[in-house]
């Protein structure tokens, strides 16, 4: 008896069901987002938590009315079945639901009397170790429902397209009779038999007063299950990601089902428009700024296999274009190396052979740093990165956990800021969310920071608590003041067509946003943040094919604002970021230059600036000048009486910056020239625009392989002055007003000299090469 007891005690395998299950993804409110079939080709969802009340009543009245009273087997049913089997040619089963669970766990071995004894033996052990509800859950989870459909939840979705909890009485009754003979009563076939069994079960429920007459009559008219329906696919790429990372499990995600549906519709509509220009791929990621939870995940547009519809673009590194520029702007504000509206140079620039260009091929001379950011000007960004140091900036990017930027800083160089590096939509959106979260936490705490603000986003609802680290007084990357000023500049970016007057509508949300376009029009980015949301958009072709019009502002920005417009406005959080006064100080700013006001700045204003901004230099562009009585010449003591001089403060840019700036700003007044008989000391009157110092000049060829002329350009503070040009000691020409000289020099090294009519001279070493040489 002891041996028999021990054998009984350990007769059940652990686990009872060792079979592969499907991977199921659900939203944060329980709606199915998608599923992937089990490894054995069966649609078998992970075990249910509970059995819906309607199905429970149906299955008990159909299979085992005394389920809650027997010890695992029903002697009366077994006796009746045994007598029927030996006295007639028909076969009748007497198995309880518990016995059927055992038979399912033993993979439906042959129906023999010995096998039946094993089932009874193990069924009693199952009853002793499990609650009745758990046994019913096992049956509902692993019972066959025809074809490769296993389990009630799977059957409910495959045959009716709804979760099991929403099954009606008629649907529950239809599914309850299927496991009894799934191969015989396959949905879509033998419908008369299926209907007969279903109706008989409904009648039994009615007769036992489980359902009333109205419910009974309505249930009789419900349609039968037919051909299996496709399962929902609201987030196919996230579902596939879950399959790889949590294989065979049911995962409740952080996805907001309503937002996901709306974003899916936007992507479908936008993809249709983009496809007209042969742009086939589109990805959208929405994060909750404060919890870093994924609210919507569209890994790709609903395109075709030919256009790589299965590729999850959110995780793929792509050229960043200009999307990193806000990080540089914030870094320089944080370090106290610029102020928000400091004038930065936008002039022809060449650094070791690298010659950046603005998107519009134009030069502005000088622009406020915030405007350079909002207009995404390339030349100011490159010059700012050169001044800041690309190794230093690279180290900051490392802190934001840009995993794809994994080569040494020298590998990228200055092109890092214009798309020379690659990153994924996941990492970029994460970094923007980290910036917004830093600012939010600082304002909502006692002006403190968290150590790990740039953490990985999460998509599992019941995830482990995100470790933002301990609070500290210093920021981990950027201070809140610098971030706020960057967001203020980014909020002023001109929105795409149709969104220009957004501020006049109460339903519109402010947004700090930035676009990016990679070289060759291969990648279009648009990323934006509010106090609640971080939204990342990527548009392009997964195979890297570039297309005209594939730019951030034309292709990605419309998607960004369509998404923004469907997001609920979080009233409790607010529409815009609070001002972090503890990281800002008031300062007098020169209105024209954006620098700290100097002694000679006539127009100033008081602004809040990051604390470290007090380290920046005072305005270098305002100076005091002495003029003659008519104010048309500058004078000094060498040529004009001191008593008759007029002193005046003047805003004057360096010659090259002035050359481009003056043509775009009619209000700009060029410094008057010195009186002819005045001595000039230390005055920089002119500067070369092309070529720049130590720059190699390539002799261009036309389509006939003939060498074209090279155009030398110079900016002079007094353009009407005559300038004489020399290569070494050889005179090559003169220019007036427009100082551009076309020459055809031979390859070699030269000293280029420009001398104006007043004897002022400018020299520069240049090297001229033919296009057949390596530059």
C-alpha positions in Angstrom: 0.0 0.0 0.0 2.9 2.4 0.8 4.5 1.7 -2.6 1.2 2.2 -4.3 0.7 5.4 -2.4 4.1 6.7 -3.4 3.5 5.7 -7.0 0.2 7.6 -6.9 1.8 10.6 -5.2 4.4 11.1 -8.0 2.4 9.8 -10.9 1.8 13.2 -12.5 4.5 14.7 -14.7 5.7 18.2 -14.0 4.7 20.2 -15.8 1.5 18.4 -16.7 1.5 19.9 -20.2 5.0 20.2 -21.8 3.9 21.5 -25.2 4.9 24.6 -27.1 2.5 27.5 -27.0 1.8 30.5 -29.2 3.2 33.9 -28.4 0.4 36.4 -27.7 0.7 40.2 -27.3 -2.0 42.2 -25.6 -2.5 46.0 -25.0 -2.4 47.5 -21.5 -6.1 47.0 -21.3 -6.2 43.4 -22.5 -7.0 43.7 -26.2 -5.1 41.4 -28.5 -2.4 43.1 -30.6 -1.2 40.0 -32.4 -0.1 36.4 -32.0 2.5 34.0 -33.4 1.8 30.2 -33.9 3.4 27.6 -31.6 6.6 25.8 -32.8 4.6 22.6 -33.5 2.3 24.4 -35.9 -0.7 24.5 -33.5 -2.6 27.6 -32.5 -2.3 27.0 -28.8 -2.4 30.0 -26.6 -0.7 30.0 -23.2 -2.9 28.6 -20.3 -5.9 30.7 -19.4 -6.3 32.4 -16.0 -10.0 31.6 -15.7 -12.9 30.2 -17.7 -15.7 32.5 -18.7 -18.9 31.7 -16.8 -21.0 31.0 -19.9 -18.6 28.5 -21.3 -18.2 26.9 -17.9 -21.9 26.3 -17.7 -22.0 25.0 -21.3 -19.1 22.6 -20.9 -20.3 21.2 -17.6 -23.8 20.5 -18.8 -22.4 18.9 -22.0 -19.5 17.0 -20.6 -19.6 16.6 -16.8 -22.6 17.8 -14.8 -21.1 16.4 -11.6 -17.7 17.9 -12.0 -17.7 19.7 -8.7 -18.8 16.6 -6.8 -16.8 13.6 -8.1 -13.2 12.8 -7.0 -11.9 12.7 -10.6 -14.0 9.9 -12.0 -17.7 9.3 -12.0 -18.6 5.6 -11.2 -22.1 5.9 -12.5 -21.0 7.3 -15.9 -18.3 4.7 -16.2 -20.8 1.9 -15.4 -23.3 3.1 -17.9 -20.6 3.5 -20.6 -19.2 0.0 -19.8 -22.6 -1.7 -20.0 -23.4 0.2 -23.3 -20.1 -0.9 -24.8 -20.6 -4.6 -24.1 -24.2 -4.8 -25.0 -24.4 -2.7 -28.2 -22.3 -2.0 -31.2 -22.0 1.7 -30.3 -19.3 3.3 -28.1 -20.0 5.6 -25.3 -17.4 7.5 -23.2 -17.8 8.0 -19.4 -14.8 10.2 -18.9 -15.0 13.2 -16.6 -13.4 16.6 -17.5 -10.6 15.6 -15.1 -10.0 12.4 -17.0 -10.0 14.3 -20.3 -7.4 16.6 -19.0 -5.2 13.6 -18.2 -5.9 12.1 -21.6 -4.9 15.4 -23.3 -1.7 15.6 -21.2 -0.9 12.0 -22.3 -1.4 13.2 -26.0 -4.6 11.1 -26.6 -3.1 7.6 -26.3 -5.2 4.7 -27.6 -8.6 4.1 -25.9 -8.1 0.8 -24.1 -9.4 -0.3 -20.7 -5.8 -0.3 -19.3 -5.4 3.3 -20.5 -8.7 4.2 -18.9 -7.4 2.8 -15.6 -4.3 5.0 -15.9 -6.5 8.0 -16.5 -8.6 7.3 -13.5 -5.6 6.7 -11.3 -3.9 10.0 -12.4 -7.2 11.9 -12.3 -7.6 11.2 -8.6 -4.1 12.6 -8.1 -4.9 15.6 -10.2 -8.0 16.2 -8.1 -6.0 15.9 -4.9 -3.4 18.5 -6.0 -5.4 21.0 -8.0 -8.5 23.1 -7.3 -11.5 22.4 -9.5 -11.2 25.8 -11.2 -7.6 25.0 -12.1 -8.6 21.7 -13.6 -11.3 23.4 -15.7 -8.7 26.0 -16.8 -6.4 23.2 -18.0 -9.2 21.6 -20.0 -10.3 25.0 -21.6 -6.6 25.7 -22.4 -5.6 22.4 -24.0 -8.8 20.9 -25.4 -8.8 20.6 -29.3 -11.3 22.7 -31.2 -10.7 21.4 -34.7 -7.8 21.6 -37.1 -4.8 23.1 -35.5 -6.9 25.2 -33.1 -6.3 24.3 -29.4 -7.8 25.9 -26.4 -10.9 28.0 -25.8 -9.2 31.4 -26.1 -7.7 30.4 -29.5 -11.0 29.0 -30.7 -12.8 32.1 -29.7 -10.5 34.3 -31.7 -10.2 31.9 -34.7 -13.9 31.2 -35.1 -15.6 34.4 -33.8 -12.8 37.1 -33.8 -13.5 38.0 -30.1 -11.9 37.1 -26.7 -13.4 34.2 -24.8 -14.8 36.6 -22.2 -17.1 38.1 -24.8 -18.6 34.9 -26.1 -22.4 34.8 -26.2 -24.5 31.8 -25.0 -24.9 30.5 -28.6 -21.2 30.9 -29.3 -20.2 29.3 -26.0 -22.5 26.3 -26.7 -21.1 25.8 -30.2 -17.5 25.7 -28.8 -18.5 23.5 -25.9 -19.5 20.7 -28.2 -16.4 20.8 -30.4 -13.8 19.1 -28.1 -16.1 16.0 -27.9 -15.3 15.1 -31.5 -13.1 17.8 -33.2 -12.2 15.7 -36.2 -15.9 14.9 -37.0 -17.4 18.3 -36.3 -14.9 20.5 -38.0 -16.3 24.1 -38.5 -17.5 24.6 -42.0 -18.3 20.9 -42.4 -21.0 18.7 -40.9 -22.8 21.8 -39.9 -26.1 20.0 -39.4 -24.5 17.7 -36.7 -22.8 20.7 -35.1 -26.1 22.6 -35.0 -28.0 19.6 -33.6 -25.5 19.2 -30.7 -25.4 22.9 -30.0 -29.2 23.2 -30.0 -29.6 20.2 -27.7 -27.1 21.8 -25.3 -29.0 25.1 -25.3 -32.3 23.2 -24.7 -30.7 21.5 -21.7 -29.5 24.9 -20.3 -33.0 26.3 -20.8 -34.6 23.3 -19.1 -32.3 23.6 -16.1 -33.1 27.3 -15.9 -29.5 28.4 -16.6 -30.8 30.7 -19.4 -34.3 32.2 -19.9 -36.5 31.6 -22.9 -35.6 34.9 -24.7 -31.9 34.1 -24.4 -32.6 30.5 -25.5 -34.5 31.6 -28.7 -31.8 34.2 -29.6 -29.0 31.7 -29.0 -30.7 29.2 -31.4 -30.5 31.7 -34.2 -26.8 32.5 -33.8 -24.5 31.6 -36.6 -22.2 28.6 -36.4 -18.4 28.9 -36.5 -17.1 28.6 -40.0 -13.7 29.0 -41.7 -11.1 30.2 -39.1 -10.6 33.9 -39.1 -7.2 35.6 -39.2 -6.0 36.8 -35.8 -5.7 40.5 -35.1 -2.5 42.3 -36.2 -2.5 45.7 -34.6 1.3 45.7 -33.8 2.9 43.0 -36.0 6.5 44.1 -35.5 6.1 44.4 -31.8 4.5 41.0 -31.7 7.5 39.6 -33.6 9.8 41.3 -31.2 8.0 39.7 -28.3 8.2 36.3 -30.0 11.9 36.6 -30.1 12.4 37.9 -26.6 9.5 36.1 -24.7 8.9 33.1 -26.9 5.6 31.2 -26.3 4.3 33.6 -23.6 1.3 35.8 -23.2 2.6 39.3 -22.7 0.5 42.3 -21.6 2.2 45.3 -23.1 2.2 49.0 -22.3 0.6 49.8 -25.7 -2.4 52.1 -25.5 -4.9 50.3 -27.8 -6.7 53.4 -28.8 -3.5 55.3 -29.7 -2.2 52.3 -31.5 -5.3 52.0 -33.7 -5.2 55.7 -34.5 -1.5 55.6 -35.4 -2.1 52.6 -37.6 -4.7 54.5 -39.5 -2.4 57.5 -39.9 0.4 55.3 -41.2 -1.9 53.5 -43.6 -3.1 56.9 -45.0 0.4 58.4 -45.2 1.9 55.3 -46.7 -0.6 55.6 -49.5 0.5 59.1 -50.3 4.2 58.4 -49.9 4.0 55.3 -52.2 3.0 57.6 -55.1 6.6 58.8 -54.8 8.0 55.3 -54.4 8.6 55.8 -50.8 7.5 52.5 -49.2 8.6 52.3 -45.5 7.5 54.2 -42.5 7.9 53.7 -38.7 6.3 55.4 -35.7 7.3 55.1 -32.0 5.5 56.9 -29.1 6.9 56.9 -25.6 5.5 58.1 -22.3 8.2 60.6 -21.3 7.9 60.1 -17.6 7.5 56.3 -17.4 9.4 55.5 -20.6 6.7 53.1 -21.5 5.9 52.4 -25.2 2.4 53.7 -26.0 2.4 52.9 -29.8 4.8 50.8 -31.9 4.5 50.7 -35.7 7.6 49.1 -37.0 6.8 49.5 -40.7 4.1 50.6 -43.0 1.5 48.1 -44.5 3.5 47.6 -47.6 4.5 44.4 -49.5 7.1 41.7 -49.1 8.9 43.2 -52.1 9.3 46.4 -50.2 10.5 44.7 -47.0 7.3 44.9 -45.0 8.6 42.5 -42.3 11.6 44.7 -41.5 11.2 46.4 -38.1 12.7 49.8 -38.9 12.4 51.0 -35.4 15.4 48.9 -34.4 17.5 49.4 -37.5 20.3 52.0 -37.5 19.9 54.7 -40.2 21.8 57.8 -41.0 20.8 60.5 -38.5 20.8 63.5 -40.8 20.3 66.6 -38.7 18.5 64.9 -35.9 21.4 65.2 -33.5 21.7 69.0 -33.8 19.6 69.7 -30.7 22.0 67.6 -28.6 24.9 69.8 -29.7 22.9 73.0 -29.2 22.0 71.8 -25.7 25.6 70.7 -24.9 27.0 74.2 -25.8 24.3 75.9 -23.7 25.0 73.6 -20.8 28.8 74.2 -21.1 28.3 78.0 -21.2 29.8 78.3 -24.6 26.9 80.0 -26.4 23.7 81.7 -25.4 20.3 80.9 -27.1 20.6 83.7 -29.6 24.3 84.1 -29.9 25.2 85.0 -33.5 27.1 82.1 -35.2 28.8 82.3 -38.5 27.1 80.9 -41.6 29.7 81.5 -44.3 31.7 79.3 -46.8 33.6 76.9 -44.6 36.2 74.2 -45.3 37.8 72.1 -42.6 40.6 69.8 -43.8 38.9 69.3 -47.2 35.4 68.9 -45.6 33.1 71.5 -47.1 29.6 71.5 -45.6 26.6 73.2 -47.3 23.2 74.3 -46.2 20.2 72.5 -47.7 19.3 75.6 -49.7 22.9 76.2 -50.9 22.8 79.7 -49.5 24.8 81.6 -46.8 23.3 83.9 -44.2 26.5 85.4 -42.9 25.4 85.3 -39.3 22.4 83.8 -37.6 21.3 83.4 -33.9 22.1 79.9 -32.7 18.5 79.2 -31.9 17.5 80.1 -35.5 20.3 78.0 -36.9 18.8 75.1 -35.0 15.2 75.8 -35.9 16.2 76.2 -39.6 18.5 73.2 -39.4 21.4 75.1 -41.0 24.4 72.8 -41.6 27.3 75.2 -41.8 26.7 76.8 -38.3 26.2 73.2 -36.9 29.6 72.1 -38.3 31.4 75.2 -37.0 29.8 74.8 -33.6 30.8 71.2 -33.4 34.4 72.2 -34.4 34.5 74.8 -31.6 32.9 72.4 -29.1 35.1 69.4 -30.1 33.7 66.3 -31.8 35.4 63.9 -29.2 33.7 65.9 -26.4 30.3 65.7 -28.2 30.9 62.0 -28.9 31.4 61.4 -25.2 28.0 63.1 -24.5 26.3 60.9 -27.1 27.7 57.9 -25.4 25.9 59.0 -22.2 22.6 59.0 -24.0 23.2 55.3 -25.0 23.2 55.6 -28.8 24.2 52.0 -29.3 24.8 52.2 -33.1 27.3 55.1 -32.7 30.0 52.6 -31.7 33.1 53.6 -33.7 35.8 56.0 -32.4 35.0 59.7 -32.6 37.7 60.2 -35.3 35.9 57.8 -37.6 33.0 60.2 -37.8 34.7 63.6 -37.5 32.7 66.7 -38.1 30.2 64.8 -40.3 28.8 63.4 -37.1 26.4 66.3 -36.8 25.1 66.0 -40.4 24.3 62.3 -40.6 27.8 60.8 -40.7 26.7 58.4 -37.9 23.8 56.0 -37.7 21.3 55.5 -34.9 17.9 53.8 -34.6 14.5 55.4 -34.1 14.3 53.5 -30.8 17.5 55.2 -29.5 16.8 58.6 -30.9 13.3 58.8 -29.5 14.7 57.5 -26.2 17.2 60.3 -26.0 14.6 63.0 -26.7 12.4 61.4 -24.0 15.3 61.5 -21.6 15.8 65.2 -22.2 12.1 65.9 -21.5 12.1 63.7 -18.5 15.2 65.5 -17.1 13.3 68.8 -17.3 10.1 67.4 -15.9 11.8 65.7 -12.9 13.8 68.8 -12.1 10.7 71.0 -12.0 8.6 68.4 -10.1 11.3 67.7 -7.5 13.4 69.9 -5.2 15.4 71.0 -8.3 17.2 67.6 -8.4 18.3 65.2 -11.2 18.3 61.4 -11.5 21.5 59.5 -12.3 20.1 57.3 -15.0 17.7 59.4 -17.0 18.5 57.9 -20.4 17.2 54.4 -19.7 15.8 51.9 -22.1 12.1 52.1 -22.8 9.9 49.2 -21.8 6.9 47.6 -23.5 5.9 45.0 -20.9 3.1 46.3 -18.6 4.2 44.4 -15.5 7.8 45.3 -16.0 10.4 45.6 -13.3 10.6 49.0 -11.8 12.8 51.2 -14.1 15.9 52.2 -12.3 16.4 55.9 -12.9 19.1 55.9 -10.2 19.6 58.0 -7.1 18.8 61.7 -7.1 21.7 64.1 -7.3 22.4 67.8 -7.5 24.2 67.6 -10.9 22.7 66.4 -14.2 23.9 63.2 -15.7 24.1 64.8 -19.2 22.4 68.2 -19.6 21.1 70.7 -17.1 17.4 71.6 -17.1 18.1 75.2 -18.1 19.9 74.2 -21.2 17.2 71.7 -22.1 14.5 74.2 -21.6 16.2 76.8 -23.9 16.7 74.1 -26.5 13.0 73.1 -26.4 12.0 76.8 -26.7 14.1 77.0 -29.9 12.7 73.8 -31.2 9.1 74.8 -30.5 9.6 77.7 -33.0 10.4 75.5 -35.9 8.0 76.3 -38.8 5.4 73.5 -39.0 4.5 71.9 -42.3 1.7 73.0 -44.6 -1.7 72.9 -42.9 -0.2 73.4 -39.4 1.0 77.0 -39.7 -1.6 78.6 -37.4 -1.7 75.8 -34.8 -1.4 78.2 -31.9 -4.9 79.7 -32.7 -6.6 76.4 -32.0 -7.2 75.3 -28.4 -7.0 71.6 -29.4 -3.4 72.0 -30.7 -0.4 71.1 -28.6 2.9 72.9 -28.5 5.8 70.6 -29.6 9.6 70.8 -29.4 10.5 69.1 -32.6 13.3 68.5 -35.1 13.6 67.0 -38.6 16.5 65.3 -40.3 17.4 64.3 -43.8 20.3 62.0 -44.7 22.6 62.5 -47.6 21.1 61.3 -50.9 17.5 61.7 -49.6 17.5 58.2 -48.1 16.2 58.9 -44.6 13.6 61.4 -43.4 13.3 61.9 -39.6 10.9 63.9 -37.4 11.1 63.7 -33.6 9.2 65.8 -31.1 8.5 66.0 -27.4 5.8 67.4 -25.1 5.8 67.1 -21.3 3.9 63.8 -21.8 4.9 62.2 -25.1 8.1 61.6 -27.2 7.2 60.9 -30.8 9.6 59.5 -33.3 9.0 59.2 -37.1 11.2 57.7 -39.7 10.3 57.6 -43.5 12.2 56.1 -46.3 13.0 52.9 -48.1 14.3 50.0 -46.1 16.7 49.0 -49.0 18.3 52.5 -48.8 16.9 53.8 -52.1 16.8 57.6 -52.1 13.9 59.6 -53.5 13.4 63.3 -54.4 11.2 64.9 -51.8 12.3 62.3 -49.1 13.1 65.0 -46.6 12.2 65.4 -43.0 9.9 68.4 -43.5 8.1 67.0 -46.5 7.8 63.3 -45.7 8.2 62.8 -41.9 6.8 66.0 -40.4 3.3 65.6 -41.7 3.2 62.2 -40.1 4.5 63.6 -36.8 1.7 66.2 -36.6 -1.0 63.8 -37.6 0.1 61.7 -34.7 0.4 64.6 -32.3 -3.2 65.7 -33.2 -4.7 62.3 -32.1 -2.9 62.2 -28.8 -5.0 63.1 -25.8 -3.9 66.4 -24.1 -2.7 65.6 -20.5 -4.4 68.4 -18.6 -2.8 67.3 -15.3 0.7 67.6 -16.7 0.2 70.7 -18.8 0.7 71.5 -22.5 4.2 72.9 -22.2 7.3 72.6 -20.0 7.6 74.6 -16.8 10.5 77.1 -16.6 13.3 75.7 -14.5 14.1 79.0 -12.7 16.7 77.3 -10.4 18.9 76.6 -13.4 18.5 80.0 -15.0 19.7 83.5 -14.2 18.6 86.9 -15.5 21.2 88.7 -17.6 21.5 91.8 -19.9 21.7 90.6 -23.5 22.7 92.5 -26.5 19.6 92.6 -28.7 21.5 92.5 -32.0 24.2 89.9 -31.3 22.6 87.7 -28.6 25.8 87.9 -26.5 26.0 89.2 -23.0 25.7 93.0 -23.3 29.0 94.8 -23.7 30.0 98.4 -22.9 29.1 99.5 -26.4 25.7 97.8 -26.8 23.0 100.5 -27.2 20.0 98.1 -27.3 19.8 95.5 -24.6 17.1 93.3 -23.0 16.8 91.2 -19.9 16.5 87.5 -20.5 16.7 84.2 -18.5 19.7 82.3 -19.6 21.4 79.0 -18.3 23.6 79.7 -15.3 26.8 78.8 -17.2 25.9 81.3 -19.9 27.4 84.0 -17.7 30.8 82.5 -18.7 30.3 83.6 -22.3 32.1 86.6 -23.7 30.5 90.0 -24.0 29.3 91.2 -27.4 32.4 91.2 -29.7 30.6 93.0 -32.6 29.8 96.3 -31.0 32.6 98.9 -31.0 32.9 102.6 -30.5 33.9 104.6 -33.6 34.8 108.2 -34.2 33.3 110.0 -37.1 33.6 113.3 -38.8 30.9 116.0 -38.5 28.9 114.6 -41.5 29.3 111.0 -40.2 30.4 109.7 -43.6 34.0 108.9 -42.6 35.8 107.4 -39.7 38.5 109.5 -38.4 41.2 109.6 -35.7 43.7 112.0 -34.2 46.1 111.6 -37.2 43.7 113.4 -39.5 40.9 115.2 -37.6 40.6 117.6 -34.7 39.6 115.8 -31.5 37.1 118.5 -30.6 35.1 117.9 -33.8 34.9 114.1 -33.7 31.6 112.4 -33.1 31.7 109.2 -31.0 29.2 106.5 -31.9 28.6 102.8 -31.0 28.5 100.6 -34.1 27.4 97.0 -34.8 29.9 95.6 -37.3 30.5 92.0 -38.3 33.8 90.6 -39.7 34.1 91.1 -43.5 33.0 87.7 -44.7 30.1 87.5 -42.3 29.1 91.0 -43.3 29.3 90.2 -47.0 26.4 87.8 -46.7 24.6 89.3 -43.7 24.2 92.8 -45.2 22.4 91.6 -48.3 19.7 89.8 -46.2 19.3 92.6 -43.6 18.6 96.0 -45.1 18.8 97.6 -41.7 22.4 96.7 -41.3 24.8 99.6 -41.7 28.3 99.0 -43.0 31.1 100.9 -41.2 32.0 104.1 -43.0 35.5 104.0 -44.4 38.4 105.9 -42.9 39.0 109.4 -44.3 41.6 109.2 -47.1 44.3 111.0 -45.1 43.8 109.0 -41.9 46.2 106.3 -40.6 44.5 102.9 -40.2 46.0 100.6 -37.5 44.9 97.0 -37.0 41.8 97.3 -39.2 40.7 94.1 -40.9 39.1 95.4 -44.0 38.9 92.3 -46.2 38.9 88.5 -46.1 39.0 85.7 -48.7 35.7 83.9 -49.2 37.3 81.4 -51.6 39.8 79.8 -51.3 40.1 79.5 -47.6 43.5 79.2 -45.8 45.3 76.0 -46.5 42.5 74.8 -48.8 43.3 72.7 -51.9 41.7 74.2 -55.0 40.7 71.6 -57.6 40.6 72.7 -61.3 37.2 71.7 -62.5 36.5 70.2 -65.9 33.5 70.6 -68.1 31.7 67.9 -70.1 34.3 68.3 -72.9 37.1 67.4 -70.5 38.4 71.0 -70.8 39.6 72.7 -67.6 37.2 75.5 -66.4 38.3 78.7 -64.7 38.6 79.0 -60.9 36.6 81.9 -59.2 38.5 83.7 -56.5 36.2 85.6 -54.1 36.9 88.3 -51.6 34.8 90.4 -49.1 35.8 94.0 -48.6 34.3 96.3 -46.0 34.1 99.0 -48.7 33.0 97.0 -51.8 33.5 100.0 -54.2 37.2 99.9 -53.5 39.4 98.6 -56.3 41.3 95.4 -55.4 44.4 94.2 -57.3 45.1 90.4 -57.4 48.4 88.6 -57.6 49.5 84.9 -57.7 53.0 85.0 -56.2 54.4 88.2 -57.7 52.4 87.9 -61.0 49.6 90.4 -61.5 46.4 88.5 -62.5 43.7 91.2 -62.6 41.6 93.7 -60.6 38.0 93.9 -59.3 35.6 96.6 -58.3 32.4 96.3 -56.2 32.0 92.6 -56.8 35.3 91.1 -55.9 35.2 87.9 -57.9 38.0 87.0 -60.3 38.1 84.1 -62.8 41.5 82.7 -63.5 43.0 79.6 -65.1 46.2 78.9 -63.1 48.4 75.8 -63.5 48.6 73.2 -60.7 51.1 74.2 -58.0 51.6 76.0 -54.7 51.1 79.8 -54.7 50.8 82.9 -52.5 47.5 84.6 -53.3 47.7 88.3 -52.6 44.9 91.0 -52.7 45.8 94.7 -52.4 43.2 97.4 -52.3 43.7 100.9 -53.7 44.7 102.2 -50.3 47.5 99.8 -50.0 45.8 97.4 -47.6 47.1 93.9 -48.3 45.8 90.3 -47.7 47.9 87.1 -48.3 47.1 83.5 -48.2 48.9 80.2 -49.1 47.0 78.0 -51.5 47.6 74.8 -53.5 46.0 74.2 -56.9 45.5 70.7 -58.1 44.0 69.1 -61.2 41.0 66.8 -60.8 43.2 63.9 -61.9 45.3 64.2 -58.8 44.3 62.9 -55.4 43.1 65.9 -53.3 
